[in-house]
């Protein structure tokens, strides 16, 4: 890390004093990323960097920090990255909402996408902590460590570890509180996007549900760190000979049977179930009592990526800041992807203030190529990518209206019974923002002004 930093500073100084170097930038000499080759069906990627040691030191990744965030957007305190029962100063933490919301702080970073470079069908995604010509800023933001819960007494979306009745999750069925299928401590579901947004904003200015853009960068940070598009690849904690990460996040909570009988497709994994991993990545095995009937327990694996629990699987997560314009064949025959990074424009009725970044695939199937473009859009351009072991390894489900045009939402990650179809890029576009389900949840987010 120190060597790479000194190298970058040296190059910057050289550009400043040697004629002919004007117009370059520090970002161009201090970056790391991946190259995707659409002609290669393997999900594994090529690492690229200004200095390959950056893939071992992962400087931007390692600046993602766990914290307790107050409703006014102030960090109350940071958590010990290896032990969330402690603050960074070693004293005891409180994750039950008393001290704020448990959030992952993402630092400012910059990105650049090179499409059809160095050859047709190849895409390079680069990230840097520094700015430069042609580089785009992703400002500091916060994503909930857990799938979003809700404080029932205030109708505020939450990211806490709390098993009291005030934080009953799912569809709020109180009759199960003393049973194995209890919803106490679980994420909130059976809420549509409009209400999820309202409950997040009830916490105050800057609070929202997670956006398409922020989920997109969680995906690409995973892909850059592990050099694969297969988020369900088996966990491998060993480093490569070069000191790089390998493997993936495991199958996730995606393999259960009999879920409907157990609790009518409500969530069954407590928020914080994988907290033994703290700010790390991997999976934690937990046992669900009586899931298969009285006395029949089921083991599931809860995935975590840099402190973000269940980034896929368990329950679907609905995203904001993206409205899909799905046209019938007679009304244009396109599925347009409209996105906005300005929460003031987010709505469930129109595309005002949004930008059309391209047309998505019209057929359900495994994702073969992504829309990409200058924003590194992960939604599919082409499906029929063979199966769950090739290309993006995740499924995409859509439907086409028989007539007219529908505004649809993007729902990501898959649910507990989706098995190999699930993953960071698994998505569906068959539902409008008014859709609610016991298996549909969200994440909480905070975007500083």
C-alpha positions in Angstrom: 0.0 0.0 0.0 2.8 2.4 1.0 4.8 1.5 -2.1 1.8 2.0 -4.4 1.0 5.4 -2.8 4.6 6.6 -3.2 4.6 5.4 -6.8 1.4 7.4 -7.5 2.8 10.6 -5.9 6.0 10.2 -7.8 4.1 9.9 -11.1 2.0 12.9 -10.2 5.1 15.0 -9.5 6.7 13.8 -12.8 3.6 14.9 -14.8 3.9 18.3 -13.1 7.5 18.9 -14.0 8.0 17.1 -17.3 6.6 18.7 -20.4 4.1 16.6 -22.3 2.5 15.2 -19.1 -0.1 17.9 -18.7 -3.7 16.7 -18.8 -3.2 13.4 -16.9 -4.4 12.9 -13.3 -3.6 11.2 -10.0 -6.5 8.9 -10.5 -5.0 7.6 -13.8 -1.9 6.5 -11.8 -3.7 5.1 -8.7 -6.5 2.8 -9.5 -7.6 -0.8 -9.5 -10.5 -2.7 -11.1 -11.6 -5.6 -13.4 -11.9 -6.4 -17.0 -15.0 -8.2 -18.3 -14.8 -10.0 -21.6 -18.2 -10.8 -23.1 -16.7 -13.5 -25.3 -15.6 -15.5 -22.2 -18.4 -17.5 -20.6 -16.5 -17.9 -17.4 -17.7 -15.6 -14.6 -14.1 -15.2 -13.4 -12.6 -11.9 -14.3 -9.2 -10.3 -15.1 -7.8 -8.0 -12.4 -6.3 -4.8 -13.7 -4.6 -1.9 -11.9 -2.1 0.9 -12.1 -0.2 -1.2 -9.5 -1.4 -4.8 -8.9 -0.5 -4.6 -5.2 -3.6 -2.5 -4.9 -5.7 -5.7 -5.3 -4.0 -7.0 -2.1 -4.3 -3.8 -0.1 -7.8 -2.8 -1.4 -7.5 0.8 -0.2 -11.0 1.9 -1.0 -12.7 -1.3 0.1 -10.8 -1.1 3.5 -12.3 2.4 4.0 -15.8 1.0 4.3 -16.5 1.3 8.0 -19.3 0.2 10.3 -20.8 2.9 12.5 -23.8 3.9 14.5 -25.5 6.8 12.7 -27.8 9.2 14.4 -31.0 10.4 12.8 -29.4 13.8 12.1 -26.8 12.1 10.0 -24.0 12.4 12.6 -21.8 9.3 13.3 -22.3 8.5 16.9 -19.3 6.1 16.9 -17.5 3.6 14.7 -17.5 -0.1 15.5 -14.5 -2.3 16.0 -14.1 -3.9 12.5 -13.3 -7.3 14.1 -15.9 -7.3 16.9 -19.2 -5.3 16.7 -19.9 -5.9 20.4 -17.3 -3.1 20.8 -16.9 0.4 19.7 -13.7 1.3 17.9 -12.3 2.5 21.2 -12.9 -0.9 22.8 -15.9 0.0 25.0 -19.3 -1.8 24.7 -21.5 -0.9 21.7 -25.3 -1.0 21.5 -26.9 -2.2 18.3 -30.5 -2.2 19.4 -31.3 1.3 18.2 -30.4 3.2 21.4 -27.2 4.6 19.9 -28.4 5.0 16.3 -28.7 2.8 13.2 -26.1 0.2 12.3 -24.8 1.4 9.0 -21.8 0.8 6.6 -20.1 4.1 5.7 -18.9 4.2 2.1 -16.1 6.7 1.4 -16.0 9.1 -1.5 -14.5 7.3 -4.5 -14.2 7.8 -8.3 -14.8 5.4 -11.1 -14.1 5.2 -14.8 -15.6 2.7 -17.3 -13.8 1.8 -20.5 -16.2 0.1 -22.9 -15.1 -2.0 -25.9 -11.5 -1.5 -24.6 -8.9 -2.8 -25.2 -11.0 -4.8 -27.7 -14.7 -5.0 -28.8 -16.9 -6.7 -26.2 -14.4 -6.0 -23.3 -15.2 -3.6 -20.5 -12.9 -2.2 -17.8 -14.3 -0.9 -14.5 -11.8 1.1 -12.5 -12.0 2.7 -9.1 -9.7 5.3 -7.4 -9.8 7.4 -4.3 -8.6 10.3 -6.4 -10.3 12.5 -9.0 -9.3 13.1 -12.5 -10.4 13.9 -16.0 -13.0 11.3 -17.1 -13.5 10.0 -13.6 -16.9 10.2 -11.9 -17.4 10.7 -8.2 -19.6 8.4 -6.1 -20.1 10.5 -2.9 -19.9 9.2 0.6 -23.1 7.4 1.6 -24.3 4.9 4.1 -26.0 1.5 3.6 -27.7 -0.5 6.4 -25.6 -3.4 7.7 -28.8 -5.4 7.9 -32.0 -5.9 5.8 -34.2 -3.1 6.9 -36.4 -3.6 10.0 -39.1 -1.2 11.2 -39.8 0.4 14.5 -43.6 -0.1 14.7 -44.3 2.6 17.3 -42.8 5.3 15.0 -43.1 3.7 11.5 -39.4 4.4 11.0 -37.3 2.0 8.9 -34.4 0.7 10.9 -31.1 -1.2 10.9 -30.8 -2.7 14.4 -30.5 -5.9 16.3 -33.6 -5.8 18.5 -36.0 -8.6 19.3 -38.6 -6.5 21.1 -42.2 -6.3 19.8 -41.6 -2.8 18.7 -39.2 -4.2 16.0 -41.4 -7.1 14.9 -40.6 -7.8 11.3 -42.2 -9.5 8.4 -45.9 -8.8 8.1 -46.1 -8.0 11.8 -48.0 -11.2 12.9 -47.9 -11.0 16.7 -49.5 -14.5 17.3 -46.1 -16.1 16.5 -44.1 -14.2 19.0 -43.6 -17.2 21.3 -43.2 -19.7 18.5 -40.3 -20.9 16.3 -41.6 -18.9 13.4 -41.5 -15.6 15.4 -41.0 -12.4 13.5 -39.3 -10.7 16.4 -35.9 -9.3 15.3 -36.6 -10.0 11.6 -36.5 -7.6 8.7 -39.8 -5.9 7.7 -41.6 -7.1 4.6 -45.1 -7.0 3.0 -44.6 -3.2 2.3 -44.6 -1.6 -1.1 -41.9 0.7 -2.4 -43.9 3.9 -1.7 -44.3 3.0 1.9 -40.8 1.8 2.3 -39.6 5.1 1.1 -42.0 7.0 3.5 -40.9 4.9 6.5 -37.2 5.5 5.7 -37.8 9.3 5.3 -39.7 9.3 8.6 -36.2 9.0 10.2 -35.3 12.5 8.9 -33.6 14.4 6.1 -31.2 12.3 4.0 -32.8 8.9 4.9 -34.0 6.7 2.1 -34.2 3.1 1.0 -31.2 1.7 -0.8 -30.8 2.9 -4.4 -30.1 1.1 -7.6 -26.8 3.0 -7.9 -25.6 2.0 -4.4 -26.5 -1.6 -4.9 -24.7 -1.5 -8.2 -21.5 -0.4 -6.5 -21.8 -3.1 -3.8 -21.9 -5.6 -6.7 -18.9 -4.1 -8.5 -16.9 -3.8 -5.2 -17.5 -7.5 -4.7 -16.5 -8.3 -8.3 -13.3 -6.2 -8.0 -12.3 -7.8 -4.7 -13.0 -11.4 -5.6 -12.5 -11.2 -9.4 -15.7 -13.0 -10.2 -19.3 -12.3 -11.2 -20.4 -15.4 -9.3 -21.4 -14.1 -5.9 -22.6 -17.6 -4.9 -19.2 -19.1 -5.5 -18.1 -21.2 -2.5 -16.4 -19.3 0.3 -12.6 -19.6 0.3 -10.8 -17.7 3.1 -7.3 -18.4 1.8 -5.5 -15.8 -0.2 -3.9 -16.4 -3.6 -0.2 -16.5 -3.9 -0.4 -12.8 -4.8 -2.3 -12.0 -1.7 -5.7 -11.6 -3.5 -9.1 -12.6 -2.3 -10.7 -15.7 -3.9 -14.0 -17.6 -3.8 -17.3 -15.9 -3.2 -20.0 -15.5 -0.5 -21.5 -19.0 -0.7 -25.0 -20.1 -1.7 -26.6 -17.7 0.9 -30.1 -18.2 2.4 -31.5 -19.6 -0.8 -32.0 -23.3 -0.4 -35.0 -23.9 2.0 -38.0 -26.0 1.3 -41.4 -25.7 3.1 -41.0 -22.0 3.7 -44.7 -21.3 3.1 -45.8 -23.9 5.7 -43.3 -22.5 8.3 -44.4 -18.9 8.2 -46.1 -18.0 4.9 -42.9 -16.7 3.2 -42.1 -14.3 6.0 -38.4 -13.7 6.9 -36.9 -16.2 9.3 -33.3 -15.0 9.8 -32.7 -12.4 12.6 -31.0 -9.2 11.7 -27.4 -9.6 13.0 -27.3 -13.3 12.6 -23.9 -13.1 10.9 -22.4 -10.5 13.3 -19.6 -12.8 14.3 -18.1 -11.7 10.9 -18.3 -8.1 12.0 -17.0 -5.9 9.1 -15.7 -9.0 7.2 -17.0 -11.2 4.4 -18.1 -14.8 4.3 -20.9 -16.9 5.7 -22.3 -18.1 9.1 -24.2 -21.3 9.6 -27.4 -20.9 11.7 -30.2 -23.4 12.6 -33.8 -22.6 12.1 -35.8 -24.6 14.7 -38.8 -26.6 13.5 -38.6 -25.2 10.0 -39.4 -28.6 8.5 -42.1 -29.4 11.1 -42.0 -30.0 14.8 -38.5 -31.2 15.8 -37.2 -30.9 12.2 -34.5 -28.2 12.2 -32.9 -26.7 9.1 -29.4 -25.2 8.7 -28.9 -22.2 6.4 -25.8 -20.1 5.6 -26.1 -16.4 6.1 -23.8 -14.5 3.7 -22.0 -11.2 4.4 -19.9 -8.8 2.3 -17.9 -6.3 4.2 -20.4 -6.0 7.0 -23.5 -6.0 4.7 -25.6 -9.0 5.8 -27.7 -10.9 3.3 -26.7 -8.8 0.3 -28.7 -11.4 -1.7 -31.1 -14.2 -0.8 -33.4 -14.5 2.2 -35.9 -11.9 1.1 -36.0 -9.8 -2.1 -34.8 -6.2 -1.8 -36.6 -3.5 -3.7 -34.5 -0.6 -5.0 -35.2 3.1 -5.4 -33.8 5.6 -7.9 -34.8 3.3 -10.9 -38.0 3.3 -12.8 -38.4 0.8 -15.7 -40.6 1.8 -18.7 -41.9 -1.6 -19.9 -43.7 -1.3 -23.3 -45.9 -3.8 -24.9 -44.9 -4.9 -28.4 -47.5 -2.6 -29.9 -46.4 0.3 -27.8 -42.8 0.3 -28.7 -41.4 -3.1 -27.7 -38.7 -1.7 -25.4 -37.8 -2.0 -21.7 -36.2 1.4 -20.9 -34.0 1.8 -17.9 -34.5 5.2 -16.2 -32.3 6.0 -13.2 -31.8 9.0 -10.9 -29.2 9.6 -8.1 -31.3 12.6 -6.7 -33.7 11.4 -4.0 -35.8 14.5 -4.5 -36.9 13.0 -7.9 -37.6 9.5 -6.7 -41.3 8.6 -7.3 -43.5 5.7 -8.4 -45.5 7.5 -11.1 -43.2 9.0 -13.8 -39.6 9.5 -15.1 -39.2 13.2 -14.4 -35.6 14.0 -13.4 -34.5 10.5 -14.5 -32.0 9.5 -17.2 -32.6 6.7 -19.7 -29.4 4.7 -19.7 -30.5 2.0 -22.2 -32.8 -0.8 -23.0 -32.9 -4.0 -21.0 -33.4 -7.6 -22.2 -37.0 -8.5 -22.9 -36.7 -12.2 -22.2 -36.3 -14.0 -18.9 -33.2 -16.1 -18.5 -29.6 -16.2 -17.1 -27.8 -12.9 -17.7 -25.2 -13.1 -20.5 -24.2 -9.4 -20.9 -25.0 -6.3 -18.9 -26.1 -3.0 -20.2 -22.9 -1.5 -18.9 -22.4 1.9 -20.6 -20.5 4.7 -18.9 -22.2 4.0 -15.6 -21.4 0.3 -15.4 -25.1 -0.7 -15.4 -25.5 -4.3 -14.3 -29.1 -4.9 -15.6 -29.1 -7.4 -18.5 -28.8 -6.4 -22.1 -28.9 -10.0 -23.2 -30.1 -13.1 -21.4 -29.9 -16.8 -22.2 -26.5 -17.0 -20.7 -26.5 -20.8 -20.5 -26.9 -21.5 -16.8 -25.9 -20.6 -13.3 -22.2 -21.4 -13.9 -21.6 -19.1 -16.8 -21.3 -15.3 -17.4 -23.2 -13.5 -14.6 -24.5 -16.8 -13.1 -27.7 -15.1 -12.0 -31.3 -15.2 -13.3 -33.4 -12.3 -14.6 -37.2 -12.6 -14.6 -39.4 -10.2 -16.5 -42.8 -10.1 -18.3 -44.2 -8.0 -21.1 -47.6 -6.2 -20.8 -50.2 -7.3 -23.3 -51.0 -3.7 -24.0 -49.8 -0.2 -23.2 -46.8 0.8 -21.0 -46.2 0.0 -17.4 -43.8 1.6 -14.9 -42.1 -1.2 -13.1 -39.7 -1.5 -10.1 -36.4 -3.4 -10.0 -36.3 -6.0 -7.3 -32.9 -7.6 -6.6 -31.1 -10.5 -4.9 -33.6 -13.4 -4.9 -35.3 -15.0 -2.0 -34.7 -18.0 0.3 -36.1 -20.6 -2.1 -34.4 -19.3 -5.3 -31.3 -21.6 -4.9 -28.8 -21.1 -7.7 -30.9 -18.4 -9.5 -30.1 -16.0 -6.7 -27.1 -13.6 -6.3 -26.1 -10.0 -6.4 -27.3 -9.5 -10.0 -30.4 -11.7 -9.8 -33.3 -9.3 -10.5 -36.9 -9.2 -11.6 -38.9 -6.5 -13.4 -42.4 -8.0 -13.5 -43.8 -5.9 -10.6 -45.0 -2.3 -10.2 -43.9 -0.2 -7.2 -47.2 -0.9 -5.5 -46.3 -4.6 -5.2 -45.9 -5.9 -1.7 -45.1 -9.5 -0.5 -44.1 -11.2 2.8 -40.9 -12.1 0.9 -40.1 -8.6 -0.2 -38.0 -6.3 1.9 -35.5 -3.4 1.5 -32.4 -1.9 3.0 -32.1 1.5 4.8 -29.7 4.1 3.4 -28.5 7.6 4.3 -27.3 10.1 1.7 -25.6 13.2 3.1 -26.7 16.5 1.7 
